[in-house]
């Protein structure tokens, strides 16, 4: 079982919490940038989702659009989990 939670406080700081059966998932699965957003990816995660997703959020992309762009170009999307908060 895996789960992720994303949060933003009133000062614009973001946080990510992840639970997974895999050791040290935080190294590749959790991504945040103050004032921009947070993104979490799990399951058979794509390591490119985090950096690319954060860039698109920084450019003003809406979270649902960022997720659509990430998964739309990924043949393995049916095996991944991804969440974004801007």
Secondary structure, 3 states (H helix, E strand, C coil): CCEEEEEECCCCCEEEEEECCCCCCHHHHEEEECCCEEEEEEECCCCHHHHHHHHHHHCCCCHHHHHHHHHHCCCCHHHEEEEEEC
